[in-house]
Amino acid sequence: MVFGWVKKLKKGLSKSSDKISTGINTIIKGKKIDENVVDEFEELLISSDLGVKFSAEVAKKLKSKKLIDTSTDKIKTLIREMLTEILKPLETKREFFSPLHIILVVGVNGAGKTATVGKIANKFLLEKKKVGVVAADTFRAAAKEQLKIWADRTNSIFFSGKEFSDPAALCFESIKKAQDMGLNLLLIDTAGRLHNKKDLMDELSKILRVIKKLDDSFPHEVALVLDGNIGQNSIQQAQVFKEICNINNIIITKLDGTAKGGVLVPIAQQLSIPISYIGVGEQKEDLLDFNADNFSKALLDIN
């Protein structure tokens, strides 16, 4: 089971790891590790979306070690250790502390938010939890239809309202029904229209305010979904959502379709928000628990 998980992770990060591994091999082939070579390393890491700060830290460490002759493996091991040190504190362990655990899922349209809700539902159904999903983006019919498909695919209870109905009222009623039905987990799929930040802010603020009338601990989590394809721009998105609501964890999607997998590092360094899952494919099983050591090994193509 663990082997399959790691294999799926390595396959999902193959575009990112190919870029980094090929780059490292090209840079050090037949060369001594001098300052010029270290500068090339730094440029490679920056172009792989590992961030200016982390790339500079790697370059500084290589220079401080005064390496003259070394191998690709030694370089990769050094980078892996530095990656793990940064990412390890951001691993999450999800536990349910109440009869009904509520996760509010936020993010811009197109980030893979609705599919991610479906994949989280699938993970917990496999753990024999009773799961419900709420189509709280009532202004976009496509979002409701897509979530209904995921609900059917994962045998989740589906909650929805009429088009253009009040999302906060829908969330309130869905939570009450979920409690009556004895559900263990309720995932709320929200709208993500960033072109008008004020409307989004007002809508999410109202949802939070209304559901807290049922219990001040609701929601137990606010999870932000970010598209791995957009690289450094995801940091700006995260900062906007941090202004709107208190984000507990981040989910990075679509890492299988990009060579920008390194973006987790600047996100970690700049935001210090836990990373709960990473998405490495379109199937319902392709949302993986984030593990810093396994991620670092896969990113660098280390067995």
N, C-alpha and C positions, 0 to 999 in steps of 0.2 A: 504493500500500500504506500509506504513512504517512498520506495524506489520510484513508483509510478508518479507520485507527486513531484519529486525532484526532476524526473524526466520531462514532465509536462512544463515545469518551470524553465528548464534549460531550452526546450523547444520554443517556448513563448518569448524568451529573451534572446533568441539566436541572432536576430538582426543587430541588436545592441552589442552582444558579445563578439560577433564577427568583426564589427568595426573596431572595437577596442583591441582584440587579440591580434588581428591582422596589422593594425597600426603599431602595436608594441613590437611584433616580430620584424616589421619593416624598419623601424627606427633603430633597433639594437643589432641587427644582423651584421656581424663582422666588425662592429665598432666598439671602441672603448667608451665607457660612460663618463663623458666630460660634460662641461656646462652647456655646450651647444646641444648635445643629445638630450640632456635634462629639459632644456627649453622646448625641444620637439615633443617630449612627453607631455609637458604642461599644455601645449597647444592641442595635442590629441585629446586629452581629458576634457578640456574646455569644449572642443567641438563635439564631444560625446555627451554633452549636457550634464557633466558632473559638477559644473559650477566653477566660477573663478576662484572662490575661496578654497575649496577642497583641492583643486588642481595646483594651486600655489603651495598648499601644505604638503602635497606629495613631492613637488619639485624641491621644496626646502629640505625635506627629509632625505631625499636622494643625494642632494648636495652635502648635507651634514654627514652622511655616511661615507663620503669620499669614495664611492664605488668606482672601481677601474674596470675590472672584468666581472661580469655577472651573467646570469641566464634569464631567459624570459620567465621561467618559473619563479625565480627569486623576486623579480620585479612585481609579478602578479601577486605573490604571497604578501609582499609589503603593502600593496594597494588594498588587498582583501582585508588585511588586519585593520587598516585605517578606516575602510568602509564599515566594517562590523562594529568598530568602536563608536562610530557616529550613529548607526542605525539600530543597534541592539536596544538602547533605551526606549525606542519608539515601537517595539513590538507590543501587541495587545493580547490580552487573554479575556475573552468575553464570558461573563457569567450572568445568569439570570437571578436577580435578587428579589423578584416579586412575581406574583402569579401571572401578570401580563407585562412583558418587557416591550417597550415602545421605542422604535428607531425612526427618527425623522430624517429622510434622505434628501439632501439638497445638492444643487449643482446646475450648471447652465444646460440648456437644451442642446442635445448633440453629444454630450459627454459620455453617454451610455448609462445614464441614471436608471431608466426604467428596466433595462436588461439586467443591471446590477441588482436591483430590488428582487427580480425574479431568481437570480442566481443565489442571493442570500437566503431567500425562501427555500430553495432547493437544499442548501447546506443543512438548514435546521430541520427540514422534513426528514432528511436522512438520519437525524439524531432523534427522531420520533417526537418532535415538537409539533404542536398544532399552530399553524401559521396563517395569518391574514395579511392582505395587502390592500392599501387604500389608494385609489386613483384621485389624488388631491389636486392634480392639474386639470381643473374643470373647464379651462378655456381652450384646451387643445384636444379635439376629439381623437386625434391619432395617438396621443399619450394614453388615453383611456383604453383604446382598442388594443394597443401593444401590451399594456399591463394585463388585460384580460387574457390574452394569449399566454402570457407567462404564468398567470394564476392557474389556468387550465393545465399547462404543461407540468406544473409543480404541485398540483392538487391543493392549492392554497384557497382560503376563503377570500372572495373578491368583494370589496366595498367600493361603491361609486355613487355619484349623484347626477342630477341633470346637468346638461351643458350650461355653463356660465353660472352655476349655483355657487354659493359661498363655500370656499374650501375649508375655512375654519369650522363652520357648522357641520360639514361632512365629517371632518376629523373627530369632532366631539361625539357625534352620533355613532361613528364607526367604533370608537373606543368603548363606548357603553355596550354596544352589541358584542364586541370581542370579549369583554368581561363576562357578559351573560353566557356566551358560548364556551367559556373556559379556555380561550386561546392562550398559548404561551408567548407568542411573538406577534407584534403588529408592525408592519413596515409601511410608512407613509411616503408615497412618491409625490414630491412637490413640483411646482412649476419652476422654471429657471430662465426667466426672460431678463437678461442683463442689460438690454438696450435701454430699459427704463428702470434704473436701480431703485428709485423711490417706490414705484409700484410693488416691486419684488420685496423690498424691505418692509413695506406696510403689510403685505400679504403674509409673509413669514412671521412677522411680529404678532399679527393677530392670531395666527394658528397657535403660536406658543402661549399667548395670553389666555386664549379660550380653553385649550386642553389642560392648562394648569388649574383651571377651576375644578376639574375632576380630581386632580391630585397634583400637589406642587412639585412632585418628583418627575412628572411627565414633561417632555419625553426623557427617557433614560439616556438616550444618545442622540446626537446630531452628527450625521455622517456626511462628509463632503465628497462627492464624486468628481474626480479630475481626469481629463483625457490625456493619456501619456503622449499622444502625438503632438501636442502643442508645446511640449518642452518647457522652456523658461516662462512662457506666458501663463502657465498654470499657477505660478507663484502669485501673480497679480490677481488671478481669479480667487485664489484662496484668501488673499488679504481682503478682497471685497466682501466675501461671505463671512469672514471673521468680524467685520464691522456690523453685519446684519444679525448674526446669531452666534451663540457660543458653540463652536465646533469641537466635538470630542475626539473625532478620528477622521482619517482621510482614506479614501479608496482610489487607487490609480488604475484606470482601465486602458484597454487597447495596447498594452505593451508588446503584444505579438506583431503589431503592424508598424512598428517604428524602431529606429536605431537610437531613440532618445531615452532609453530605459534608465540612464544615469540620472535623470531629473529627480529621482527620489532623494538624491543626496543634497542638492541645494534646498529642496523643499524641507528636508529634515533640519538642515542647518539654520535656515532662516525662520521657519515657523514653529519648530519643536512641537508639532501636533502628532500624536500617535498614528501609525499606519496600520489599518486593520486588515485590508485585503489588497491584492493586486490581480487585475484581470489579464489573462494571457490567451484568450480565445473567445469564440462566440457560443460555444456549447454551455449548457447549464452547469457542467462540472468545472468550467474553466476560470472560476474565481477562487484563488488560493489564499489561505491564511498567510500573512506576511511573516517571514522568518529571515532575520538579518543575515545570518551566516549562509543559509542556502541561497538567498538572493545574491549576495556578494560573490559566491562561487560561480553561480550561473552567469552573472554579468561578465565575469572574467574568464569563463569557460575553463574552470578548474574542477577536476573530478573529486 
